[in-house]
């Protein structure tokens, strides 16, 4: 079970059609956020992560990885007050 959960591999067989595509654009300007803590430069104690920020990644999980990574940084920073 541990091996499946940590090393589960899939073969990519293609993508869905154009009508199934998803996109999000816009959001909080990254110049207004400390990239090391994800804290707002304008409002102390306010943290951002994921698609609320104006960051667009390529398809293939990049946006999901950004959401998880930025969420981790924002959560750790908020919890420690940094």
Buried (B, 14 or more C-beta within 10 A) or exposed (E): EEEEEEEEEEEEEEEEEEEEEEEEEEBBEEEEBBEEBBBBEEEEEBBBBBBBBBBBEEEEEEBEEBBEEBBEBBEEBBEEEE
